[in-house]
Amino acid sequence: MRRALALVAGAVSAFFAFYTIRLLVVTSFLTRTRAGGGGAFVGAIVFPLLTLFCAWIAVRFWRSTPTVADQPAHQ
């Protein structure tokens, strides 16, 4: 179960990494934002933080020791 959660967190991290790169490319590294486009600056801070946070969670779940719930049932 923990490995599945690690994969999901890793996928979310990859999404935010992609979206950070996309944001920087579309706005020419934040030099060309629309009028009232202050959200791009917020995204430039929040998206990388979310990338790092989700990657940290993915690594923690992947490397954690299995619990009783993660072990297969004995038959």
Secondary structure, DSSP 8 states (H G I E B T S, - for coil): -HHHHHHHHHHHHHHHHHHHHHHHHHTTTTTS--TT-THHHHHHHHHHHHHHHHHHHHHHHHHS---GGGS----
